[in-house]
Every structure is written in C-alpha cells, then in structure tokens.
C-alpha cells in the first residue's frame, strides 16, 4: 500500500465539507456535533486556499524526508514507523515554530489555543480502520481522493498516451 | 490589505479606506472573509428541504445525481429558486399590506397622523376596484379602497383585481397559461406547499408557480404599496435634491432613516422641522436637524419631499464611519445586522422600529401608526440628545455630493413629454416609432460586494443612454445614478445619444428618470401598460422595444422583480446568474424556452458594456418585428442590418 492524497482543484466546489469532516474526524466522538461543541474547539487541519476564484484544498504532503521532523527539537513531529504519516504530538509541541519555517507547503498552522501547532495527520486512526482520510471520504465531487500511487501513475500514463495519439492524428 | 473600492463615488472610496485603516469591519471585509463560497449553494444544487438531507448533486456527474428522495438537479434548482421568489414577494407585499392598513386608519380615525394627501389618486384606484366615488365623502371612498386592497392579499375566490391594469392581451395569456395570480398571500403559500418534501417535482410546473407568485407581487402587493403610498404621502413630482454622504453636516444633528417604508420616515421628516425641536437642537449647539435617507426609505422621502439621499445599500455602514450620524433609525429590509457592530465604534445611536425587524443588542422603539408623531418625536429627541456625544472619533467628512432631479411617476413623467397641456403618452410612443428613441430600459436593483461597487450600474446606464435608450431607474441603481451625476438634465448633453438629447432638451428632463423605490418597479409595469394602450407599438408588453436590468443584484426581492418582469414579457438581464447553474434544463428554460411562453426571458452578463449591448440587441429585435423606422441618428452600437 502506497497511497497519497490527490486534489483535483477544478472539481472543488468550496463547500467546505472537507473542513467539517476533518474537524469531526479529530473530535472526541468523531462527529461534527462533538467537534463544534467541544470544550476546547480545535481548528480543522485541512486548508482551503483561494486564488483567482479557484479553490485549492491543501494538506500536509507527509514528505518522506520531512524537514519538519528534522528541525523539531522535542520530537513532537515524528513518523512512528516507516509506513506512517507525519504526526504532530501536541503534548510535546513547545510552539517554537521551527517546522512552520521549514515546511515548503505552508500547511502547519497555529491551533486555536494560540500556542501549539496543528497539521494534517492523514487521519491515521481512520487508516488503521481501513478507511480513507475524512476529507477524501467526505468530498462530494471527488476533488480530494486517496489513491494508490501506482494506480495514479497508470492513469496518468494512459492519459498521456491518449493525448499523444490525438496529436499524432492531428499531425 | 483590505480591498479598495475602485469605481465607487469618491466619498465611499475614502470612507472605505478609512474604515480599513481603523480596523472597522464593513461589508467588503466580511465578503473577503467568506471566500471561497460554496459552489453547491451558488449553483442551486443543495437541498435542505427535509432532514433525510441535506443533499447535494455532483455537477461533475461522478457523485450523486439525485437527492435521497430521488429529486434531480432540475427539481432542486427550481424549488430553491421559487422559494427565493416567495421571500421577495413576501417582503414587497407585506409592505403593501401595511400601507392598506395605514390608509384604513387614516380614513377611520379623524385624529390619525396620516391624511389622504392625494384624492385624485385615491379616485383612480377606486375606479380599478369599482368603488363608487360620485358624491361620496373622500374618507368613505378611502375606507372602501383600503378594504378592497386588503382583500387582495387573502382572497379565496377569483383573481387579483389590481392585475387587471395589465394589457388585455397579457391578461389573456396569463389566464391561458394558468399563471394569473389569485391572491398575493395564496401564491406565496402555494410556493411553500409545492416545494416542501414530496410535492411538485416538475421543474417547469414549479417555475410556473414562481411566475404566478411574482405577478402577485408586481401587479398586486407592490402595486398596492405604490398606489396607496401616493394616496397617503402624495404623488411625487419632479423635485431637486442632493445625494451622497457629503450631505451629512458637521454642524447639524444628522438623523439617518434607512430601510424601505415611508410610514415612519415621512413623519420623521415632518417632525424634524418642528420649531420646538429645532430650538432644542440649537440649544445643544447644533444648527438644526438634518434628515437623510439610505436605501428605499430614502427614495420614498426623496421623491415626495426632496429629502437628500445619504447613500445606497452598500453605504449603510459607511454613513456611520463619518462619525457624523447621531442617530440611524431603521424599519425593514436590507438592514445589515453588521450596523450594530459599526455603530458601537462610534457615538451613533442605532434604533430598530419594526416588530418584524429587531437586532439583538440594539435599542428598539416600536413604531405604530396610531402614535406616529409621538414616536417620531421621541426618536428625533434621542438624536438631539446624542449630538453632545460626538467625540470627534472617525470624523472624516467627504465633501462629495451630487445634484439630482427625482420624483418621476407613471402620471407625471411621460405626460411631460406631451407638454403641460397634453397629458398623453403619444409623444413617447411617437419618438420610439420615428426612431428618435431606440427604446427604453429599466435599470434597477441592489448592489453586491461580489461586483465592483457601482461599476455595472453606471456603465450599463451610460451605454444605454449613449444609444438613445431612455432609462428609468428605481432602488439602489437610482441612488448610484444620483451619486454619479446621471440624474441631472445636463447629463443628456454629456452622455446621451442625439435623439435622446433632443427629447431631454425639449422637455427638460434627465435621460435617466428616477421612478422611486423597489416597490415602485410597479410604476414601470404601469408605464409599459400605458405605452401599449397608447397604441402603435404592438398589443402587448412583449412587443415593446424595452429591456430591464439589475446589474448588481443580491436580494430575493430582485428575483421576484425579475420574474414578474419576465412573466410580463420583458427581457431581463442580471450580472451574476440566478442560482440555477446546477441544472442545464432550468438554465435553458429560463434563458431561452420561457420566451416562447411569456415573451420575456432571463439573461446573465457580468460585463456591463456587453450587457447593455445584449439589451440593445433585444430592443432592435422588437423594433424590427414592429417594422419601426430606422434610427434617426447614428448609433454608437450599431443595430444589426
């Protein structure tokens, strides 16, 4: 299994379902209700970036050689095992912001307490249950998908062949 | 960096920049924070009607194509759309109902603060309802008219009587199509019934009911509001005044009325001139009491009393940012709850008055027609008291104002064209027939932060008058036109085509005629009916070389207005599409096929110049069908040969 989150921004309707699903998946009872009524409200981890009237859902890329892990002085940022996503342990986080500085994607952000940080953990708990990350599972248009890298590549190769054939036919 | 206004009048630009500097959040800031906005809502394919849902249709075809009940995108889009019409029609019509009640009160209670100001108009309305006027006391006539108009709202049998003022051919068509409105309230209730879970699923049938309810608004509720307001507050006559925030004066008590009805604001305008109160103001160091309006309340008292206009919908918060508004009193509709938070940053006292429109945390002085003057006095005194609390904070006085002429009506304006002694629409019809005028356009409606403020309004109007098309305006478009100096007779010589210039010169009118508030769109309907009746331009409204536009629309009321114009046979253009893009069938029906049924249709065009050209093309199509003469003068936008 080598799956990654793939975003097709042209399908994003900006409905923010992914944001709500993200919050729910990280709540006590894994429901939207418990997320919005929590004693301590936590920010959702997925970010919707809006640029020239197009919306881009942005996640942590869970880099294989993650600079955020390298710079973290307290081992709050870690990858528990080879297969695991990059996970931030809030209890260990001292809010030094080093990871924010080195992250090439700008997806680590300050949490609602104004001190600690938060980021996408790829819903590792859901993955263990054999489910897709909540944002992908909840997306009503398939703008966010959790797909096998080999499948994605195969699809892309086929698409490029199609385009190549068309260009040959057109001369 | 907060978004700057690029096109709007100078006062708005300055105040918006000042608000941003001071971290005072206004409508444009909230709009930016709301981005991106949900595409399902924008396209009309989110259904929240029952709790098996909410359901959403995937516009890309990969996900669900029907809701849990099986309703497809067509059904969902149509239901959502007509519910907007229900909201809009309800707003206008509830306003109309209240005016009927006020008329009854004025007729029954000799001590009422409201009087019958225009007997001629009362008799004209009486005639529509078959109320006997000969040798009868005016109050007796008024009582009957008030009751007859009230019946229109809850009528159980028959159809709306006021709608019989539409051209006969149009009435016949409505009856054939089954969309002649039966009663104002009933059609709104029926929309809610048909669109609730598991009722009407045929999108065309759903939209048909939307048309019927909107006609109940335009030719019913709104028209009753307009007609009876003329009876109670007087028929407007062309009147000079000023517009824009520069009319707020440092040395005066500034009382701003905002909302939609003249019932309170008209009385406030009178009370503010009361000698005793003016003396009180002077004792506090102020040089008198200035009343200024925002939104349609402003239009109502502008056209009847010449009370200056402070601003349009998007300026309601900016007025407070001047730091010069001592009191803002609001009634109903288009009131941003954000006013509360802006008011807190200044000394401005905000007061709600309608039991239908309260804002928590805001002082409420409930208005009732029985104690109108008493309550108005209380409000004016409160403004005087608050003058001393001006703290200099935020005072930035934009000097900008523009002169304007407003107060045209169905009765006055077009008779102008006939000269003082010839009260007829003939010259207007002849001007169109002979090619001096290409046609006429109604440009109306709101402003919306999703569009560069005022750019569409002003550009579209200028492009139309440049091409010899007479423009009539109401609502917030009228206010934008006023602020940009388009409501002056001289405007014709700056911007209008030669043919339109000739008419403006001969009659002394501006090329853009201010016809009033948003319920006064019913005046435009009546004008169209009168033009048809005058003859020479076809038998029905759909034959006329006219078009309508709401170039910066935002409100449900705009959807109701647009639909009653379409169902009356008018080509109606708005900038951003209705929330129907999730259904190709509904989109095609409303922008194409509906024209075969009712003669009017919807069009969407965000570019204001292209929009004006689309309207002109439609006007040309109608001219061609009527075989009218070629245009007398060269047209900037050439008609297609």
Interface residues (C-beta under 8 A of the other chain):
Chain A: X11 X12 X13 X14 X15 X16 X48 X50 X53 X55 X140 X141 X142
Chain B: X35 X36 X37 X38 X39 X40 X41 X43 X46 X56 X58 X59 X60 X62 X63 X64
